Amino acid sequence: MNGILQHSSGLIKEVKAGFSWTTFFFGFFPAFFRGDIKWGLIQLIVGIVTTLLTAGFGGWIVNIVFSFLYNKIYINDLIEKGYRPIDHSFQQALKQRGIHAKLLSETPTSQSAV
């Protein structure tokens, strides 16, 4: 499910909760395009190590595993930085996937910008 997370400073990120097809097909590149250098490097290093240890077969395994995990990781990182869902339906969709976040309207406006 697609939804919008907004920071109290007004910055908006459109995110998808669930399986990441872009990570499945393109590996670590989507993380870098989103500006998520930390998880892009983690995926790249894990992919290289796994590929070397499995004579080339492990790279696809890493992509498959991160396809199920990466969107949740990315959303959790944004929530830690102060982003919040702007509507109740997306908040409920996140809650069903184990991501608990207050709505933007439920958070104090005195949060500092990140």
C-alpha positions in Angstrom: 0.0 0.0 0.0 1.3 3.4 -0.9 1.1 6.3 1.5 2.5 9.6 2.5 4.8 10.4 5.4 5.2 14.1 6.3 7.7 15.7 8.6 6.7 18.6 10.9 8.9 20.8 8.8 6.7 20.2 5.8 8.9 17.7 3.9 6.9 14.9 2.3 8.0 11.4 1.4 5.8 9.0 -0.6 6.4 5.4 0.6 5.2 1.9 -0.1 4.5 -0.6 2.7 5.1 -4.2 1.7 7.2 -6.1 -0.8 9.8 -4.0 -2.7 9.8 -4.9 -6.3 12.5 -2.3 -7.0 14.8 -4.0 -4.5 14.0 -7.4 -5.9 15.1 -6.4 -9.4 17.7 -3.8 -8.7 19.2 -4.8 -5.4 20.9 -2.0 -3.5 20.3 0.8 -6.1 16.8 1.9 -4.8 18.3 2.5 -1.4 20.9 4.9 -2.9 18.3 6.6 -5.0 16.2 7.3 -1.9 19.2 8.8 -0.2 19.4 5.8 2.2 23.2 5.4 2.1 23.4 3.3 5.3 21.1 0.5 4.1 22.4 0.8 0.5 25.9 0.0 1.7 24.6 -2.8 4.0 22.8 -4.4 1.1 25.9 -4.0 -1.2 28.3 -5.5 1.3 26.1 -8.4 2.3 25.4 -9.1 -1.4 29.2 -9.1 -2.2 30.1 -11.3 0.7 27.2 -13.7 0.1 28.0 -13.9 -3.6 31.7 -14.7 -2.9 30.8 -17.3 -0.4 28.3 -19.1 -2.6 30.1 -18.9 -5.9 27.6 -16.4 -7.4 24.2 -17.8 -6.2 23.9 -15.7 -3.0 23.4 -12.4 -4.7 19.8 -13.3 -5.6 19.1 -14.6 -2.2 20.1 -11.3 -0.7 17.8 -9.4 -3.1 14.9 -11.7 -2.3 15.4 -11.3 1.5 15.8 -7.5 1.3 12.7 -7.3 -1.0 10.6 -8.4 2.0 12.4 -6.2 4.6 13.6 -3.0 3.0 10.4 -0.9 2.7 9.7 -1.6 6.4 13.3 -0.7 7.4 13.1 2.5 5.3 9.7 3.6 6.8 11.0 2.9 10.4 14.1 5.1 9.7 11.8 7.9 8.4 9.6 7.6 11.5 12.7 7.8 13.7 13.6 11.0 11.9 10.2 12.6 12.7 8.1 11.7 9.7 4.5 10.7 10.4 1.6 9.3 8.3 -0.9 12.0 7.3 -4.0 9.8 7.2 -5.6 7.2 9.4 -5.9 4.5 6.7 -2.1 4.5 6.0 -1.5 4.5 9.8 -3.6 1.4 10.1 -1.8 -0.3 7.1 1.5 0.4 8.8 0.2 -1.0 12.1 -0.8 -4.2 10.3 2.8 -4.6 9.2 4.2 -4.0 12.7 5.1 -0.3 12.3 3.5 1.8 15.0 3.4 5.6 14.2 1.3 8.5 15.4 -0.4 10.6 12.9 1.1 13.9 12.0 -1.8 15.6 13.6 -1.1 13.7 16.9 2.5 14.9 17.2 3.6 18.1 18.9 4.6 20.8 16.4 7.7 21.8 18.5 9.8 18.9 17.1 13.1 20.0 15.6 13.7 19.5 11.9 16.0 16.7 10.9 
